[in-house]
Amino acid sequence: MADPSTYRPAVGSIPESPGVYKFRDPGGRVIYVGKAKSLRQRLNSYFADVAGLHPRTRQMVTTASAVEWTVVGTEVEALQLEYNWIKEFDPRFNVRYRDDKSYPSLAVTLNEEYPRLQVMRGPKKKGVRYFGPYAHAWAIRETLDTLTRVFPARTCSNGVFKRAGQIGRPCLLGYIGKCAAPCVGRVSADEHREIVDDFCDFMAGRTESMIKRLEREMAVAAEAMEYEKAARLRDDLGALKRALEKQAVVLGDGTDADVVAFAQDELEAAVQVFHVRGGRVRGQRGWIVDKVEAVSTGELVEQFLLQVYGGIDEQTGVGEAGEAVPREVLVPELPEDADVYTELLEELRGGKVSLRVPQRGDKRSLLETVERNAKEAFARHRVKRASDLTARSLALSELQEALELPDAPLRIECIDISHVQGTNVVASMVVFEDGLAKKSDYRRFSVTNGTDDTAAMAEVVRRRFARHLKDEQDRQDEQGVAAEEGRPRRFAYPPNLLVVDGGAPQVAAAARSLEELGVVDVAVCGLAKRMEEVWLPGDSDPVILPRTSEALYLLQRVRDEAHRFAITYHRQKRSTTMLVSLLDDVPGLGETRRKALMKEFGSLKRLRAATVEELMAVPGIGRRTAEAVQAAIAEPVETTTAPHGPAERGTPQTEAGRTAEVGRVAS
């Protein structure tokens, strides 16, 4: 691990101009590329006290062994150079968008003499215009079948095209009028390219002018009594309108826009984009992004704008990722240098571009729809990865190797502590077997003696394994099988690996409890949230698993599941505690009737929603007592208006807002 001070540039040697910088590792590989308005200010921030840096930034500067920079004239030039270097060096600490290869696109090979319309998957190629992606390849073929009667462009492979030219006879599509047959010279290369350009204009959303042109030509042909030509144009017009009917109108103003949304966790992010042209959704794209460093939503937007629209082809005006810059780009959060990115987009498009966060109306609703799609795509990605047997086997073997375990951890248990400033302390224990959650073995603990995370962790580990030792003794007495159930007892199987949510202090507390109980066959590790470091008992340095490893992904899933289970229990307990506290103030309500109310309604929310008659249905509760209960548990009413803050001005607070305010759970 390198010391950043060993390669820090001399004081005053870094210019204050805008520019782009590269960090290199001892092997000379570029590991990070960044841009800055002021190189001196930005680079000096990396060489401040290492302990004060963000954990992921600390990892980057301690991995590097050299830094270099290039001065540019403007911030837009810095963006363009940053894009080129990211593309060239593929730095490990930069966010990289990788295409979702599951969606096919309709591609137009404009880089060929006779452009071809075809289905294409995989990485985007320069000089090829893309439309879509589509959900299925058959949807593209259906679109082509409809539109080639109006735009008879070539769809055949190069081999078929060459062979038709050699024999002087077109394929079937040429005979039935769905191809202009440039292979046999029916149209010239320029005429064929005009057909292709019209097709691209129609697919790009310029549909009204195309339809009006056909209507004019049809009217002229009818006036000239060329009825066969008018009938053919009528059929072409109907084909175009049928193609348009299959694309839903989402923006009534006919806007050209790309709508971008994200769903993310600490390690990855799912990105979804709806391409809207002429007010209609023309395509949808998705990526899964590895978050090698801590990035905000605004920084993800920066990388999206740079990488998706970067590398514009001068001839086609289309980016390397296959998309032209639209008039509007709607995002969930603006990047820090929004003006600079807007200027770059306008330069790439050659016209005005609006980069903004929609606040209301149809565009806000569409952004929310894209966000739901991003969340669903992220959930599908996680489920697919979790259910992959090969990935699970790889994760277990990687864990065994990284933690130096004698066997693969086929049973993993994870413990998480939740509380609010030391009150209502609870813990959860989740179990994963063969890399999958085993919810029947989940357990919840109410902690009474632990006043902080480490004390609570020590207590929970002691209670869990004390019960295991007792069950083990019972198992030996009963020869391993409970007579009434015919199966092993609940805690008859100890885990191969015990994971605690936390760093070195929590791991040390768990290890002490196991040592006190004499449990020596259970490995312990901790997963710290900030840098996803894996801590082992007695080690001064953590184990750093690769960010893309299946082992780290499995540990994260186990930790997140324990956190979710603990918070759920904590909220239930806090609600019950609040309910008991409120009912204590009701005159004449004894312990028996209080327990009856809690058993009947279960939560403060349900009790508040109950009517007087429903309360009176509980044994021992009369009308006067029911009314007293309602008065005691009623929500406080805001009677004054403060001058500052949206909630204080009288804006109604949502249930989600109340939960976020009173439910800040420390874990």
N, C-alpha and C positions, 0 to 999 in steps of 0.2 A: 504494500500500500504506500504510494508515493506521498511525499510532503509537498503541498503546493508551493511552499516558499522556495523550494529548490529550483523551480522553473519560472518563478514570477519575473515578468519583464522589469527592467530597470525603471526607477522612478522618473517620470517625465518622458519616457520613450514611447508611450502609447499616445497616439494622436486623439484629439477631441472630435474629429470628423466622423460622419456616419460611415459605416462599413460592415464587413462580415468577417467573422473569426472562426477558427477551427481549433479544437483541442485534439491532440494526438496522444496515443498510448505509447509505451516503451518500444513496441514493435513498429511504430510509424503509422499505424492505422488511424484514420480519422474517426473519432468516437462521438463528436458533437459538433454541430454547425449552428451558429446563431448570428443574428443581425443586431445592430444597435444604432440609435441616433447619435450617441457619443461613445466611441469605442473605449475611451479612457474610463468613463464613469461605469460602463457595464463590466469591463474586465476587472477593474479594481474591486468590484463587488464579489468576484469569485475568490479573491485572495484576502478577504477579511478573515476573522477568526473562524477556523474550520468548524468549531463546536457550535457556532451560531448560524451556520448554513442550514438550509433545508436538507433533510437526510439524503434525498436523491441527488441533489446538487453536490453534497459532500462526497457521495460515492463517485460522481463523475470526475470531480477535480482531483480526488485521490487516486483514481484509475489513470488519469492523464499524466504525461511527463513533459509536454510542451504545448505552447499555444502560439498561434500565428494569426495574422489578420491582413485584410486587404481594404484599402480606403476607396470609397466610391463617392460620386458627386451628390447623389440624392438618396432619399430613403427608398424610392421606387427601384432604383438601380440595386440597392442593397437587397430588396426582396427578390429581384430576378436572379442575382448572384447566389443568394441563399438557396433558392430552388434548384439551380444548376448543380451546386455542390452536394445538396442532399441527394439528388438523383445520381450523381457520379459516385459518391463515397458510401452511400447507404449507412449513415452513422448509427450505432446501436442505441445512443441516448436520445435520438430524435424520433418523434412520432412518425410512423410510416403507414399510409393507407394502402391496403392490399385489396385488390378487386375480389368481390364475391363472384366466384366462377360459376355459380349455379344458374345464373340468368343469362339467356342468349339475347343478342341484340341484332337488329336489322342493320347490316353494314353495306355501305356503298364505296366501292374501291375507286375513289377518284384519282388515285395515283397510277391507274392503268390507262392505256390509250382508249380502250372501250370499257368504261366502268361497268362493274357487275353488281347486281343486287343479290345479297345472300344472307344466310343465317351465320353468325359468327360468335364464338365464345372466346374466353381467355383474355390475355392482356391486350390492351388497345394498341393499334399500329398507327404509325404516322402516315398521313395521307389518306386515311380511311375515315369516312363520315359515318357516325353511329346514330341510330335512333332506337329508343327503348331505354332500358332492357324490357323484355316481355317476360311474362310468367312462364310461358311454354313456347317451344320452337314451332308448334303447329299454329300458334296465334300469328307468328310472323309469316308463315307460308299462306295462311288464310288472307292476311293483309295483302301480300304480294299477288295472290290469285285475283283479288278484287281490283287492285290498282294497275296491274300490268295491261289490262284492256284499255286503260286511259293513257298510261305511260309505258309503252311497249319497250322497256329497256331489257338488256341482256341479263339473264339469271343463270346461264349455264357455266360449267367449269371451263378452265382454260383448255383442257384436253378435248372436250366436246366442241368448243368454239373452233379450235384449230382443225379438227377432223372435218367439220362441216365446210370450212373454207376450202379444204383440199378436194373434197368430192363435189363441191359446187351445189350442195343441196342443204337447206336449213333443216332444223329439227322440227318436231311437231308444233311447238309454240310459234315458230315462224309461219307455219301454214295456217294456224287458227287465229292469227292476228294479235297474239300476246307477246310477240317479240318483233322488233323492227328488222331483225335479221341482218345486222351489220356484218356478220360472218361471210355473207355471200354478196355484199355490196349493195343491198337495197337502200341503205342510208350510209352517208359518209360518217367519218369519225366525229366531225363537228356537229352534224345533225343528231347523231346518237347522244352526244354530250348535252345538247340542248334538251333532249327528252329526259335525261338523268337530272339535269339541273331543275327542270319543272317538277320532277318527282321529289327532289330534296326540298324545294320550296313548299310543296304541299305538306310533306311530313314535318317541316319545321314550323307549321302553323299558318302559313300564308295561304289560307284556303278560300277566303272570300273572293280575292281577285281571280283565282283560278275558276271558281264556280261562275262568277259574273262573265268571264271571258267565254266559257263554254255556252252560257245562255245567249250571249250576243252572237256567237258563231252559229248556234242552232237557229236563231231567229233569221239571220241573214240567209242561211241555207233554205229555210222554209219559204222566205219571200222569193228566192230565186227558183223555187219549185224543185230544189234538189232534195227530194223527200227521203231518199235513202241515206244521204249524208246527215240530214236533220235527225233521222231516227237513230243513227249511230251515235251522234252527239247527245241525244236524249238518254240513251242507254249509258253512255259514259258519265253523264251528269248524275244519273241514278246511282251508279257505282260509287262515285265520290261521296254522295250524301249517305249511302249505307256505311261507308267506312267511317264517316264522321259520327254517325249515330252510336257507334260502338265505343266512343270516347266521351266520358262524362264531362259536362261543363262544371268546373269548380269555382271559377272566377268570372263573374258576369261582365266585367269590364274588358275581357279579352286580353288580359295581361300576359306577357311573357315573363316567367319567374321560375327560379329554382328555390324550393322550400327545403330547408335543412334542419334536422333534429338529431339529438343524441340520447343514448341510454348508456350508463357507465357504472363501473365500480372502480376499485383501487388499481386493478391490473389491466382492464380492457374497456373498450367503448364500442358500442354499435352505432353506426352512422346510417341514416336513411335520407334519401333525397327524392323528392317528387319533382319531375321536370314538367312544368306547365307551359304550354305554348298556345297562344290564342285562347287562353282561358280554359284549355282542356289538358288533362293529365296525359302527356305523351309517353312517359316512361317513369320507371322507378329503379333506383340503384341502392345497393347496400355494401357496407364495408364492416370488417371487424378490425379494430385498431388496438395494438399492444401499447399500453401506456408505460413506457420504460422510465419515464420521469413523471413527477407530479405535475399535471397540467389541468388548468381550469377549462370550463366550457368555452370561454373566449379564446383560449389558446388552441383548442381543438378546431374552432372556427377558422383561426389564422391558418393552420396547417391545411384545412380543407380548401380554402380559397387559393392558397399557393399551389397545392399539388393537383387539384382537379382542373383548375383553369390555367395552370402554368404550362409553358412549352407550346404556345399557340402556333399553329401552322400558318405561315404568312399567306399561302394560297387559299386555304379553306377557311381560315379564321376560327378553327376548332382546336381546342386544347388537346394535349397528349392523352388525357383521360377520355377524350371523345365528346366533350361538350363545349359548345360555344358559350360565351358569356351572355346571359340574358339581360333584359332591362332592369330586373329586380332580383336581388338575392335576399331571401327572408331567412333569418337565423334566430335561434333562441337567445343569443347574447352577443353583443358587439365585441370585437377584439379591442385591445388597448389602443392600437393605432388605427382606428377605423378609417380616418381620413386618408391615410397612406394606402390602405388596401382598396379603398374606393377609387383613388387615383390610378392604381395599378389596373384595376378591372376596366376602368374607362379607357385606359391606353390600349389594353388588349382588345376591347370591343370596338374601339373607334367611335364611341358615342357615350351618352349619359348612362350611368349605372347607379341604381339606388340600393345601398346596403343598409338594411334596417331590421329592427325587431317589431313585428306587427303587434299592435296593442288591442285591436277590436275588429269586429266585422268578419267578413268571409275569410280574409287572409289569416286572421288569428285562429279561426276555427280550423282552417287547413293545416296550419302549423301544429295544432294540437292533434290532428289526425296523423300527421307524420310522426309526431312524438310517440303516439300509441304504436305505430308500426315499428319504430325503433325499439321500444320496450319488448314487443313480441319477438322481434328478430333476435334480440339479446337473450331472451329467455330460451328460444329455440337453440341458440348456439350453446348455451350452458347445459341444457338438457342433453343435446347431442354429444357434447364432450363428456358429460358425466356418464352417459349410458354406453360409451364406447368401451368394450371389453379390453381391447388392445391398449387404449389409453390408461385405463384403470390398472392393468397389469404393469405397464411402464411406470406409472406413478408409484406403485408399491415397491417396485424394484429400485427406483431412484431414491425413495425414502430410506430403504434398507442400506443402500450404499452411502448416502450422504450422512446418515446418523450412525453408521457403523453398527447396525443391529445384527444380531445373529440370524434372525429370520425376517422375512417380509412381514410388515405389520398388518396382518389380516384383520385384526380387530383394533380399531382406534377409538378412544374415548376422549372427549374434549370438555373442559369445564370453563365456564365463564361466570363472572361476578357482575351483578348489576345493583346499583343503589343511587340514591339522590343525597349527596353530601353526607354519606354515612348512615342514612336512615332507610328503613324498609329494605335491608340487605337481603338479596336472594341470589341463588346460583342455579345454573342449569348444567346438566350433563347429557351430551348427545353421543350416540354410538354409530360408527360406520364399520360395516363388515364387508370385506372384499371391495372397498371403495364406494359402497352405497350406504345410504342412511338406513338404519334399523330403528324405526320410530317406536316400536314396541318396547325397546330397552331405554328410552329416554327417561330421565329422572329430574325432579325439581327439588331444591333444598331451600328451606327458610333458615337464614343464618342469624343466630342470636348473639354470639359472642364476638364475631369479627367486626371491628370498627373501621377497617380499611381493607384494600384489595388483598394484601399479603396475608393478613390474619384470617380473613374470610376464606381465602384459597386453602390455607393450611387446615382450617376446620372442615371444609367440605371434602378435601382429599382424605383426611383422617376418618371421617364418617363413612365415606364410600368404601374404603378398603378395610375398615373395621368390620363393616357388614359383609364384605367379601370373605374375610377370614372366618367369620362366624358361619357363613354359608358353606365354606370349604370344610369346616369341622362337621357341620350337619351332613354334608355330602358323604364324608367318610363314614359317619355313623349309619347313614341310611344307604350306603353303597351307591351313592351318586344319583339316585332317582327318588323323586318325591312320589310316595305311594299313591296319593290321591290324584296326581296329575300325569304321571307316567313320563315326565320330562325333567331335565336338569332345573335346579332352582334359578331364581332371577340372576344372581350375581355369582353363579358357579364358575363362569369364565372370566378371568382377569384379562385386561387388554394387553396387547403386545406393546402398544404405545399410548401414553397419556399425554395429551396436548393441553396446555393451559393458555388462556388468552392473556398475553402479557410478555414482559421481558424477563431479564435476569432475576429481579426480586421475586416475582411470582413463581418462577421455576425453582428458585432456592427454597421457597416456602413449601411447595409441593414435594420436593425431594426430601426435606426434613421430616415431613409427616410420614412418608413411605419408610424412611430409615427408622423412625421411632417404632413403627409397626412391624418392622422386620421383613418388609416386602422388598425383595431384591430382583425379582424377575420381570419387572415392569419398567420399560424405558420412559423417560420424561423429556419433553421439550416444550418450549414456549414460542408462540408466533407473535412478534411485536407488530402492531398495526402500522406504524409510521413508515418503516422501510421494508416490511415483510421479512424481517430478520428472524432466523431460527436460533433460539438460545438453548444451550445444553447446561446441565448442572455443573458448576465448578469451572466453566470455561469463561475466560475474560473477553473473548471475541466471539461474535455470533457466526453461525454458518450461513453463507449467502448462497441461496439457490438461484439458478438462472431464471430470469423473469418469464421465460417461455416454457419452463419445465413443467411437466405434468405433476411432479411431486409438490411443487409450490401451489399449483392450482388446487390439488386435493386438500392440502392443509388449509388453504383459504376457504374452501367450501365448508370444511368441518368447523372452522372458527366462526364463519358467518352464520352457520346454522345454530351453533351454540349461542351466539349473540342474539339471534332472533328469538330463540326459545326462552332465553333469560329475560329479555325485555317484555315479552308477552306475559310471563308470570309476574314480573315486577309491576306491570300496569294493573293486572288483576288484583294483586295484593294491595297496591296503593288505593285502588277504588274501594276495596273492602274495608281498609283501615279508615278511609274518609267516611264511609257509610256508618261504621260503628261509632266514630267520633260524633257525627251529627245526631245519631239516634240516642246517644247518651244524654243529650240535652232535652229530650222529650219528657215532660213530667208524666209520671204514672206508667211509663213503659219499662217494665222489668226485663230481666235477662231472658226469661222464657219467651215472651212475646217478641223481643228483639231478634232472637234466634229464629223464630218462626217467620218473621218478615224477611230476614236474610236468606232463609232457605227457599222461600217462595219466589223472591224476585232476583236474588243473586248479585245484583249490581246497583250502583247508585243511579245509573242512567235509566234502567228499567223501573226502579222505584219512583223516580221523578215523573216518569211517563204514566204511572198508574193513577186511576181515578179514585175518588173517595170510596165508591162502591167496591172497587177491586181490592182496596186495602181492607175494607170491612169483611171481605170474604175470608181473610186469614183468621183462624180461631183466636178468640180473645181480644180482637180489635173492634172497638165500637166506633160510632161516628165521631165522638169528641176526640178520641185518641187518633183516629185516621186524619182528622183535620189538623191536629197538632203535629203529626208526622209530616204532612204536606208542608206546613209552615216552616218546619225545621230544616227540611231538605231543599226548599225552593232555591233556585239560582238567584244570586244577588243581581239587582237591577241597577244599571248605571244611571245616576241621577244628575251628575254634573258633567260639564263639558270643559275639557282642558284645551289650551290654545295650540299645543304641539302634538304631532304624531297622528297617523291615520286612525288608529284604534281609539285614541283619546278624543278625536273630533266627532265621535259618534258613529263611525263606520262599523257596520255589523261585523263581528268577528266570526269566522267560520269554525266549524267543529275541528277541522284540521289545524287551524291556527291556535285554538285553545289547547289542543293536545300538544302541539309543539311548544307552547309557552309553559304549561305546567308539567310537561313530561320530559324534561331534559334529564335523561338518564345517564349517569356516569357508569362506565363499565371498564 
